[in-house]
Amino acid sequence: MLSYRHAYHAGNHADVLKHLVLVAIARYLGEKPTPFWIIDTHAGAGRYALDSAHASKLAEYREGIARLWTRTDLPAVAVDYVNQVKTLNPDGQLRHYPGSPWLAHQLLRKEDRLRLFELHTTDVKLLQEAFHGAGRQVGITAGDGFVGLKAMLPPPPRRALVLIDPSYETRDDYTRVVKGLQEALKRFATGTYAIWYPMLPKMESRELPGRLKALGAPNWLHVTLEVAAPSREGFGMNGSGMFIVNPPWTLAQTLREAMPKLTEILAQGDGARFHIEGESR
């Protein structure tokens, strides 16, 4: 399925959660001198103009990053995330939003590497343009990230964050996420894996966290952010979740401190809430 374009949703509440977690994990990996990789299986276009026809059609960023843009009371991890977005908007006006690849690249050191996969023919060209001149540090593959991930693992430095966030347009995406993580853990059991998913009324969405837990990874963390109660009509995304395998030991506490304020700021009505659970053994 190649109809999905993330430009329509850039900077929304789901991006806030996903990218805040990405920044927190990348920061942690950078604290040790050993090189690390970040692998993004569904990279998108890399960065987005919020005044473009795609982004302005739904303007979802207004209920996401825009609500954080001028706040002075954000938790530290949210301040770090917003500051990364501000580097793409040096005049202080929110006109551009960075995708996961751009944020990841900002947080790499010269010895670290970024490996990107994108299947959409238009977005992969935009991705290549976004990283023109980046050299060997950034590798871009026009292809299926689930397939490409197999050849990437384990990465040479044996330290990596793998971000998995398909469009979930089809039921098959849910199955591929579970199978992809299962196969990845066999190849690279010590890697950090961050799986984003939408909270939707459909059964596949509701069952995904349980299916990921059932894989039996000894260390995992699951955080969700619902900005409103599910619609009575049974349509639409009311929140999203991040399921992290082998999370940094600091991440759970970081999120416990940050999520109450983020939920308050991003709430779109009654029913806004967050949930954090995990296991370490």
C-alpha contacts under 8 A as a table, 3 or more apart, distances in Angstrom:
res1	aa1	res2	aa2	distance
1	M	4	Y	7.49
1	M	169	E	7.39
1	M	170	T	7.67
2	L	119	L	7.54
2	L	120	H	5.80
4	Y	167	S	6.63
4	Y	169	E	7.55
5	R	8	Y	6.29
5	R	44	G	7.62
5	R	123	D	7.88
6	H	9	H	5.39
6	H	10	A	6.04
6	H	44	G	6.63
6	H	45	A	7.92
7	A	10	A	5.16
7	A	45	A	7.95
7	A	48	Y	6.23
7	A	54	H	5.66
7	A	55	A	5.33
8	Y	54	H	4.96
8	Y	55	A	4.58
8	Y	56	S	7.52
8	Y	57	K	6.97
8	Y	58	L	6.41
8	Y	59	A	7.54
8	Y	60	E	7.62
9	H	12	N	5.85
9	H	55	A	6.53
9	H	58	L	7.33
9	H	59	A	7.44
9	H	60	E	5.69
9	H	61	Y	7.10
10	A	15	D	6.87
10	A	48	Y	6.86
10	A	50	L	7.61
10	A	55	A	6.57
10	A	60	E	6.98
10	A	61	Y	6.18
10	A	97	Y	6.71
10	A	99	G	7.60
11	G	14	A	7.69
11	G	15	D	5.34
11	G	16	V	6.55
11	G	60	E	6.75
11	G	61	Y	4.35
11	G	62	R	7.93
11	G	64	G	5.75
11	G	65	I	5.40
11	G	66	A	7.97
11	G	97	Y	6.23
12	N	15	D	5.28
12	N	16	V	6.44
12	N	60	E	4.97
12	N	61	Y	4.41
12	N	62	R	7.23
12	N	63	E	6.14
12	N	64	G	4.19
12	N	65	I	6.39
13	H	16	V	5.01
13	H	17	L	6.53
13	H	60	E	7.93
13	H	61	Y	7.48
13	H	63	E	6.52
13	H	64	G	4.28
13	H	65	I	7.10
13	H	227	V	7.76
13	H	239	G	7.66
13	H	266	L	6.82
14	A	17	L	5.31
14	A	18	K	6.16
14	A	64	G	7.73
14	A	198	P	7.78
14	A	239	G	6.75
14	A	240	S	5.71
14	A	241	G	7.99
15	D	18	K	5.01
15	D	19	H	5.69
15	D	64	G	7.62
16	V	19	H	5.42
16	V	20	L	5.85
16	V	64	G	6.42
16	V	65	I	6.37
17	L	20	L	5.29
17	L	21	V	6.30
17	L	225	L	7.42
17	L	240	S	7.83
17	L	241	G	7.82
17	L	242	M	7.82
18	K	21	V	5.41
18	K	22	L	6.24
18	K	196	W	6.66
18	K	242	M	6.80
19	H	22	L	4.76
19	H	23	V	6.06
19	H	81	Y	7.16
19	H	100	S	6.56
19	H	103	L	7.75
20	L	23	V	5.26
20	L	24	A	6.25
20	L	77	V	6.94
20	L	78	A	6.39
20	L	81	Y	5.48
21	V	24	A	5.08
21	V	25	I	6.20
22	L	25	I	5.32
22	L	26	A	6.10
22	L	100	S	7.66
22	L	104	A	7.48
23	V	26	A	5.19
23	V	27	R	6.03
23	V	80	D	7.60
23	V	81	Y	6.22
23	V	103	L	7.29
23	V	104	A	7.29
23	V	107	L	7.61
24	A	27	R	5.24
24	A	28	Y	6.38
24	A	77	V	6.65
24	A	251	L	7.29
25	I	28	Y	5.10
25	I	29	L	6.28
25	I	161	L	7.79
25	I	247	P	7.58
25	I	248	P	6.64
25	I	251	L	7.53
26	A	29	L	5.10
26	A	30	G	6.19
26	A	104	A	7.15
26	A	107	L	6.48
26	A	108	L	7.82
26	A	161	L	7.68
27	R	30	G	5.17
27	R	31	E	6.63
27	R	107	L	6.94
28	Y	31	E	5.37
28	Y	32	K	7.83
28	Y	248	P	6.84
29	L	32	K	6.26
29	L	36	F	7.03
30	G	33	P	7.08
30	G	35	P	7.95
30	G	36	F	7.79
30	G	107	L	7.83
30	G	108	L	7.43
30	G	109	R	7.61
32	K	35	P	7.96
34	T	157	P	7.43
34	T	159	R	7.97
35	P	111	E	5.75
35	P	112	D	5.09
35	P	157	P	6.10
35	P	159	R	7.13
36	F	111	E	7.86
36	F	112	D	5.12
36	F	113	R	6.62
36	F	157	P	6.06
36	F	158	R	7.39
36	F	159	R	4.83
36	F	160	A	5.21
36	F	161	L	7.90
37	W	112	D	5.69
37	W	113	R	4.69
37	W	114	L	5.70
37	W	115	R	7.44
37	W	155	P	7.25
37	W	157	P	7.63
37	W	159	R	6.46
37	W	160	A	4.57
37	W	161	L	6.43
38	I	104	A	7.11
38	I	113	R	6.45
38	I	114	L	4.96
38	I	115	R	6.33
38	I	160	A	5.55
38	I	161	L	4.82
38	I	162	V	5.89
38	I	163	L	7.57
39	I	114	L	5.95
39	I	115	R	4.75
39	I	116	L	5.96
39	I	160	A	7.35
39	I	161	L	6.26
39	I	162	V	4.71
39	I	163	L	6.16
40	D	43	A	5.52
40	D	100	S	7.75
40	D	101	P	7.08
40	D	114	L	7.90
40	D	115	R	6.35
40	D	116	L	4.98
40	D	117	F	6.27
40	D	145	G	7.69
40	D	162	V	5.99
40	D	163	L	4.86
40	D	164	I	6.36
41	T	116	L	6.21
41	T	117	F	4.99
41	T	118	E	7.00
41	T	144	D	7.62
41	T	145	G	4.20
41	T	146	F	6.50
41	T	148	G	7.83
41	T	149	L	7.01
41	T	162	V	7.55
41	T	163	L	6.37
41	T	164	I	5.47
41	T	165	D	7.16
41	T	166	P	7.78
42	H	116	L	7.36
42	H	117	F	5.61
42	H	118	E	5.30
42	H	119	L	7.62
42	H	145	G	6.10
42	H	164	I	6.57
42	H	165	D	5.98
42	H	166	P	5.75
43	A	46	G	6.60
43	A	99	G	7.66
43	A	100	S	6.76
43	A	101	P	6.17
43	A	116	L	5.85
43	A	117	F	5.71
43	A	118	E	5.41
43	A	127	L	7.96
44	G	99	G	7.27
44	G	118	E	6.02
44	G	120	H	7.76
44	G	123	D	5.71
44	G	124	V	6.97
44	G	127	L	6.97
45	A	48	Y	7.23
45	A	99	G	7.21
45	A	123	D	4.58
45	A	124	V	6.26
45	A	125	K	7.73
45	A	126	L	5.21
45	A	127	L	4.57
45	A	130	A	7.78
46	G	98	P	6.36
46	G	99	G	4.77
46	G	100	S	6.70
46	G	101	P	5.38
46	G	102	W	5.54
46	G	126	L	7.25
46	G	127	L	5.20
46	G	130	A	6.36
47	R	96	H	7.18
47	R	97	Y	5.78
47	R	98	P	4.27
47	R	99	G	4.89
47	R	102	W	6.54
47	R	127	L	7.89
47	R	130	A	7.25
48	Y	52	S	7.96
48	Y	55	A	7.69
48	Y	96	H	5.58
48	Y	97	Y	5.13
48	Y	98	P	6.23
48	Y	99	G	7.18
49	A	52	S	5.42
49	A	55	A	7.08
49	A	95	R	6.10
49	A	96	H	4.53
49	A	97	Y	6.45
50	L	55	A	5.12
50	L	56	S	6.17
50	L	59	A	7.62
50	L	61	Y	7.82
50	L	94	L	7.88
50	L	95	R	5.30
50	L	96	H	5.36
50	L	97	Y	6.72
51	D	55	A	6.31
51	D	56	S	5.48
51	D	95	R	6.59
51	D	96	H	8.00
52	S	55	A	5.42
52	S	56	S	5.86
53	A	56	S	5.40
53	A	57	K	5.96
54	H	57	K	5.52
54	H	58	L	7.68
55	A	58	L	6.29
55	A	59	A	5.59
55	A	60	E	7.54
56	S	59	A	4.53
56	S	60	E	8.00
59	A	62	R	5.94
60	E	63	E	5.69
60	E	64	G	6.69
61	Y	64	G	4.74
61	Y	65	I	5.60
61	Y	66	A	5.97
62	R	65	I	6.68
62	R	66	A	4.89
62	R	67	R	6.60
63	E	66	A	6.45
63	E	67	R	6.15
63	E	266	L	6.65
63	E	268	Q	7.88
64	G	67	R	5.70
64	G	68	L	7.26
64	G	266	L	6.51
65	I	68	L	5.32
65	I	69	W	6.15
65	I	82	V	7.79
66	A	69	W	5.02
66	A	70	T	7.91
66	A	94	L	7.39
67	R	70	T	7.45
67	R	71	R	7.58
67	R	265	I	6.81
67	R	266	L	6.95
68	L	71	R	5.38
68	L	74	L	7.70
68	L	82	V	7.33
68	L	265	I	7.49
69	W	82	V	6.88
69	W	94	L	7.68
71	R	74	L	6.41
74	L	78	A	5.91
74	L	79	V	5.92
74	L	258	A	7.99
74	L	261	K	7.23
74	L	262	L	7.88
75	P	78	A	5.35
75	P	79	V	6.27
75	P	257	E	7.30
75	P	258	A	5.40
75	P	261	K	7.40
76	A	79	V	5.01
76	A	80	D	6.32
76	A	258	A	7.80
77	V	80	D	5.15
77	V	81	Y	6.34
77	V	254	T	7.26
77	V	258	A	7.15
78	A	81	Y	4.99
78	A	82	V	6.07
78	A	258	A	7.35
79	V	82	V	5.18
79	V	83	N	6.00
80	D	83	N	5.14
80	D	84	Q	6.38
81	Y	84	Q	5.22
81	Y	85	V	6.61
82	V	85	V	5.07
82	V	86	K	6.20
83	N	86	K	4.87
83	N	87	T	6.50
84	Q	87	T	5.38
84	Q	88	L	7.40
84	Q	103	L	6.85
84	Q	106	Q	7.64
85	V	88	L	5.60
85	V	89	N	6.96
85	V	97	Y	6.43
85	V	98	P	6.34
85	V	103	L	7.78
86	K	89	N	4.80
86	K	90	P	6.19
86	K	92	G	6.77
86	K	94	L	7.70
87	T	90	P	5.59
88	L	96	H	6.40
88	L	97	Y	7.14
88	L	98	P	7.11
89	N	92	G	5.64
89	N	93	Q	6.09
89	N	94	L	6.12
89	N	95	R	6.58
89	N	96	H	6.36
90	P	93	Q	7.60
94	L	97	Y	7.74
98	P	101	P	7.71
98	P	102	W	5.53
98	P	103	L	6.17
99	G	102	W	5.55
99	G	103	L	6.41
100	S	103	L	5.20
100	S	104	A	5.98
101	P	104	A	5.08
101	P	105	H	6.08
101	P	114	L	7.83
101	P	116	L	7.30
102	W	105	H	5.16
102	W	106	Q	6.34
103	L	106	Q	5.21
103	L	107	L	6.72
104	A	107	L	5.37
104	A	108	L	6.59
104	A	114	L	7.51
105	H	108	L	5.32
105	H	114	L	6.79
108	L	111	E	7.83
108	L	112	D	5.64
108	L	113	R	7.17
109	R	112	D	5.37
110	K	113	R	7.96
110	K	137	Q	7.56
111	E	137	Q	7.90
112	D	137	Q	6.98
113	R	136	R	7.99
113	R	137	Q	4.87
113	R	138	V	6.15
114	L	137	Q	6.11
114	L	138	V	4.79
114	L	139	G	6.30
115	R	138	V	5.84
115	R	139	G	4.76
115	R	140	I	6.10
115	R	141	T	7.94
116	L	138	V	7.53
116	L	139	G	6.04
116	L	140	I	4.77
116	L	141	T	6.16
116	L	145	G	7.99
117	F	140	I	5.93
117	F	141	T	4.88
117	F	142	A	5.99
117	F	143	G	6.02
117	F	144	D	6.64
117	F	145	G	5.06
117	F	148	G	7.43
118	E	121	T	7.91
118	E	123	D	7.17
118	E	124	V	5.59
118	E	140	I	7.83
118	E	141	T	6.56
118	E	142	A	5.29
118	E	143	G	5.60
118	E	144	D	6.61
118	E	145	G	6.68
119	L	123	D	7.86
119	L	124	V	6.85
119	L	142	A	5.52
119	L	143	G	4.57
119	L	144	D	5.57
119	L	145	G	7.61
120	H	123	D	5.38
120	H	124	V	6.05
120	H	142	A	7.82
121	T	124	V	5.39
121	T	125	K	6.60
121	T	142	A	7.52
122	T	125	K	5.46
122	T	126	L	6.58
123	D	126	L	5.00
123	D	127	L	6.02
124	V	127	L	4.85
124	V	128	Q	6.16
124	V	142	A	6.19
125	K	128	Q	5.10
125	K	129	E	6.29
126	L	129	E	5.02
126	L	130	A	6.13
127	L	130	A	5.03
127	L	131	F	6.49
127	L	140	I	7.92
128	Q	131	F	5.35
128	Q	132	H	5.99
128	Q	140	I	7.05
129	E	132	H	5.10
131	F	134	A	5.38
131	F	138	V	7.40
132	H	135	G	7.73
134	A	137	Q	6.34
134	A	138	V	6.08
135	G	138	V	6.27
136	R	139	G	6.56
143	G	148	G	7.32
144	D	147	V	5.43
144	D	148	G	6.14
145	G	148	G	4.86
145	G	149	L	5.80
146	F	149	L	5.43
146	F	150	K	7.22
146	F	176	R	7.46
146	F	180	G	6.21
147	V	150	K	5.89
147	V	151	A	7.71
148	G	151	A	5.64
148	G	152	M	6.74
149	L	152	M	5.08
149	L	153	L	6.57
149	L	184	A	7.64
150	K	153	L	5.78
150	K	183	E	7.76
150	K	184	A	6.80
150	K	187	R	8.00
152	M	155	P	5.82
153	L	184	A	7.05
153	L	187	R	5.99
153	L	188	F	6.04
154	P	158	R	6.23
154	P	187	R	6.07
154	P	188	F	5.14
155	P	158	R	5.39
155	P	159	R	7.09
155	P	160	A	7.16
157	P	160	A	7.86
158	R	188	F	7.99
158	R	190	T	7.96
158	R	191	G	7.48
159	R	190	T	7.81
159	R	191	G	6.21
160	A	191	G	5.50
160	A	192	T	6.17
161	L	191	G	6.34
161	L	192	T	4.75
161	L	193	Y	5.74
161	L	194	A	7.30
162	V	191	G	7.50
162	V	192	T	6.23
162	V	193	Y	4.75
162	V	194	A	6.16
163	L	193	Y	6.07
163	L	194	A	4.92
163	L	195	I	6.09
163	L	196	W	7.85
164	I	177	V	7.55
164	I	193	Y	7.51
164	I	194	A	6.20
164	I	195	I	4.84
164	I	196	W	6.42
165	D	195	I	5.95
165	D	196	W	5.02
165	D	197	Y	6.67
166	P	173	D	6.84
167	S	173	D	7.59
168	Y	171	R	6.92
168	Y	172	D	7.89
168	Y	173	D	5.19
168	Y	174	Y	6.58
168	Y	197	Y	7.69
168	Y	198	P	7.86
169	E	173	D	7.15
170	T	173	D	5.66
170	T	174	Y	7.75
171	R	174	Y	5.75
171	R	175	T	7.10
171	R	204	E	6.84
172	D	175	T	5.21
172	D	176	R	6.11
173	D	176	R	5.02
173	D	177	V	6.13
174	Y	177	V	5.23
174	Y	178	V	6.59
174	Y	204	E	6.64
174	Y	205	S	7.58
174	Y	208	L	6.89
175	T	178	V	5.31
175	T	179	K	6.19
176	R	179	K	5.07
176	R	180	G	5.56
177	V	180	G	5.03
177	V	181	L	6.09
178	V	181	L	5.33
178	V	182	Q	6.16
178	V	208	L	7.94
178	V	211	R	6.96
178	V	212	L	6.19
179	K	182	Q	4.99
179	K	183	E	6.13
180	G	183	E	5.29
180	G	184	A	6.04
181	L	184	A	4.95
181	L	185	L	6.09
181	L	193	Y	7.90
182	Q	185	L	5.39
182	Q	186	K	6.64
182	Q	215	L	6.66
183	E	186	K	5.24
183	E	187	R	6.65
184	A	187	R	5.21
184	A	188	F	5.88
184	A	189	A	7.32
185	L	188	F	4.99
185	L	189	A	4.32
185	L	190	T	7.58
185	L	191	G	7.63
186	K	189	A	5.89
188	F	191	G	5.74
190	T	246	N	6.90
191	G	245	V	7.89
191	G	246	N	6.70
192	T	244	I	7.05
192	T	245	V	5.60
192	T	246	N	4.92
192	T	247	P	6.04
193	Y	243	F	7.98
193	Y	244	I	5.48
193	Y	245	V	5.05
193	Y	246	N	6.89
193	Y	247	P	7.75
194	A	242	M	6.49
194	A	243	F	5.80
194	A	244	I	4.41
194	A	245	V	6.57
195	I	242	M	5.52
195	I	243	F	5.10
195	I	244	I	6.24
196	W	240	S	7.31
196	W	241	G	5.77
196	W	242	M	4.59
196	W	243	F	6.53
197	Y	205	S	7.41
197	Y	240	S	5.75
197	Y	241	G	5.42
197	Y	242	M	6.54
198	P	205	S	6.80
198	P	237	M	6.42
198	P	239	G	6.36
198	P	240	S	4.35
198	P	241	G	6.40
199	M	205	S	6.05
199	M	206	R	6.99
199	M	226	E	7.88
199	M	237	M	5.61
199	M	238	N	6.15
199	M	239	G	5.03
199	M	240	S	4.76
199	M	241	G	6.90
200	L	205	S	5.78
200	L	206	R	7.09
200	L	230	P	7.93
200	L	235	F	7.37
200	L	236	G	6.34
200	L	237	M	5.02
200	L	238	N	6.81
200	L	239	G	7.66
201	P	205	S	7.12
201	P	206	R	7.13
201	P	230	P	7.39
201	P	234	G	5.72
201	P	235	F	6.59
201	P	236	G	7.59
201	P	237	M	7.83
202	K	205	S	5.66
202	K	206	R	6.67
203	M	206	R	5.17
203	M	207	E	6.08
204	E	207	E	5.29
204	E	208	L	6.10
205	S	208	L	5.41
206	R	209	P	7.17
207	E	210	G	5.56
207	E	211	R	6.36
208	L	211	R	5.07
208	L	212	L	6.24
209	P	212	L	5.12
209	P	213	K	6.20
209	P	222	H	7.97
209	P	243	F	7.21
210	G	213	K	5.06
210	G	214	A	6.13
211	R	214	A	5.06
211	R	215	L	6.83
212	L	215	L	5.51
212	L	216	G	7.94
212	L	243	F	7.94
213	K	216	G	5.98
213	K	217	A	7.12
213	K	220	W	8.00
217	A	220	W	6.73
217	A	245	V	6.91
218	P	246	N	7.98
218	P	279	E	6.88
218	P	280	S	5.82
218	P	281	R	5.47
219	N	245	V	5.92
219	N	246	N	5.11
219	N	247	P	7.20
219	N	278	G	7.51
219	N	279	E	5.42
219	N	280	S	4.38
219	N	281	R	6.33
220	W	243	F	7.19
220	W	244	I	5.50
220	W	245	V	4.34
220	W	246	N	5.62
220	W	247	P	6.35
220	W	278	G	5.43
220	W	279	E	5.41
220	W	280	S	6.61
221	L	243	F	5.89
221	L	244	I	5.09
221	L	245	V	6.51
221	L	246	N	7.88
221	L	247	P	6.60
221	L	252	A	7.11
221	L	276	I	7.37
221	L	277	E	5.95
221	L	278	G	4.19
221	L	279	E	6.59
222	H	241	G	7.18
222	H	242	M	5.80
222	H	243	F	4.48
222	H	244	I	6.24
222	H	275	H	7.91
222	H	276	I	5.68
222	H	277	E	5.31
222	H	278	G	5.89
223	V	241	G	5.61
223	V	242	M	5.39
223	V	243	F	6.59
223	V	274	F	7.24
223	V	275	H	5.62
223	V	276	I	4.50
223	V	277	E	6.64
224	T	239	G	7.24
224	T	240	S	5.74
224	T	241	G	4.10
224	T	242	M	6.39
224	T	274	F	5.37
224	T	275	H	5.23
224	T	276	I	6.67
225	L	239	G	5.39
225	L	240	S	5.66
225	L	241	G	6.31
225	L	259	M	7.98
225	L	263	T	6.91
225	L	272	A	7.64
225	L	273	R	6.11
225	L	274	F	4.52
225	L	275	H	6.84
226	E	229	A	7.08
226	E	238	N	5.63
226	E	239	G	3.94
226	E	240	S	6.53
226	E	263	T	7.68
226	E	267	A	7.83
226	E	271	G	7.43
226	E	272	A	5.16
226	E	273	R	5.26
226	E	274	F	6.08
227	V	238	N	5.94
227	V	239	G	5.71
227	V	263	T	6.79
227	V	266	L	6.11
227	V	267	A	4.49
227	V	268	Q	5.42
227	V	269	G	7.02
227	V	271	G	7.09
227	V	272	A	4.34
227	V	273	R	6.60
228	A	238	N	5.59
228	A	239	G	7.33
228	A	267	A	6.34
228	A	268	Q	5.52
228	A	269	G	5.14
228	A	270	D	5.68
228	A	271	G	4.69
228	A	272	A	4.38
228	A	273	R	7.58
229	A	238	N	6.49
229	A	269	G	7.45
229	A	270	D	6.24
229	A	271	G	4.22
229	A	272	A	6.30
230	P	234	G	6.98
230	P	235	F	7.89
230	P	236	G	7.88
230	P	237	M	7.71
230	P	238	N	5.65
230	P	271	G	8.00
231	S	234	G	5.31
231	S	235	F	6.14
231	S	236	G	7.18
231	S	238	N	7.65
232	R	235	F	7.85
237	M	240	S	7.57
244	I	247	P	5.70
247	P	251	L	6.59
248	P	251	L	5.40
249	W	252	A	6.97
250	T	253	Q	5.84
250	T	254	T	6.27
251	L	254	T	4.95
251	L	255	L	6.14
252	A	255	L	5.29
252	A	256	R	6.18
252	A	276	I	7.79
253	Q	256	R	4.96
253	Q	257	E	6.23
254	T	257	E	5.35
254	T	258	A	6.26
255	L	258	A	4.91
255	L	259	M	5.59
255	L	276	I	7.97
256	R	259	M	5.79
256	R	260	P	7.41
256	R	276	I	7.38
257	E	260	P	6.98
258	A	261	K	5.86
258	A	262	L	6.32
259	M	262	L	4.97
259	M	263	T	5.86
259	M	274	F	6.69
260	P	263	T	5.26
260	P	264	E	6.30
260	P	274	F	7.35
261	K	264	E	5.05
261	K	265	I	6.22
262	L	265	I	5.12
262	L	266	L	5.99
263	T	266	L	5.26
263	T	267	A	5.70
263	T	272	A	6.55
263	T	273	R	6.11
263	T	274	F	6.68
264	E	267	A	5.51
264	E	272	A	7.75
267	A	270	D	7.76
267	A	272	A	5.35
268	Q	272	A	7.08
269	G	272	A	6.45
